[in-house]
């Protein structure tokens, strides 16, 4: 048959080839291939922004065939690139982040416009699905064994998912109180609610007293109108202490006298509820 193995080459998305010109990825080009002949072609078309930043997804071997065509075999995956691809397609409103402080992956749901927690196992399944789809859609003489089998093995998938923890890492303030990013559950939800509660449900009034117990009862009613769970009383005092200090300049006192039983209570002097029940 007579293969000329001296002409074999290893390629990381050769930039002299117009179809893999990294400088042009993400921009309209008439030279972009209409037929996907390799795994790199497929990922370049699906994730152009990630390829532009992290390079080719695979180290490939290009080998001439007897019919003068070229057989392309992916040999080694680029973990950084594949991890970035799991971060989602911004063109479709998709995004995945890794919240380091909680060691947790989150994905953005465009329908609810909120972030939902997900697992490392599901991230691995997403990668396996992408590789299987890639193998199914490639045309030509590309070798697909590594794409469909080797790169979908537990060892490779775990390596990519582990790399996601750095490539997709979000800032510590990603879900902060003043952040535009929201999730279904998190401590910042009650913090935001506490700020709204202090603004809408309380007012400064010299001579009035508001005990922690009174504020706690009213706060949980306020939370229920927004379909939020009640906060633990042990967490409420410290949460509201910071919010009320910022909003009204008042600190928690331990010498308030309960008019009903004349016992000392914790609370705020010079503060009162606007109404005694939360609005619907």
Protein Blocks (a to p, Z undefined) as FASTA:
>chain_A
ZZafklgccdehiakbmklcfklgoiacfkbcfbdcbfklmmmmmmmmlmmmnopfbdcd
ddddfkopacdddfbdcfklmmmmmnopfknopacdddfklopacdddfklopacdddfk
lmmmmmmmmmmmmmmmpgcjddfklmmmmmmpmklmmmmmmmmmmmmpccfklmgmklcb
dcfbdfklmmmmmmmmmmmmgccdehiacdfklmmmmmmmmmmmnopacddfklmmmmmm
mmmmmmnopacdfkbccfklopacdddehiacfbfbdcZZ
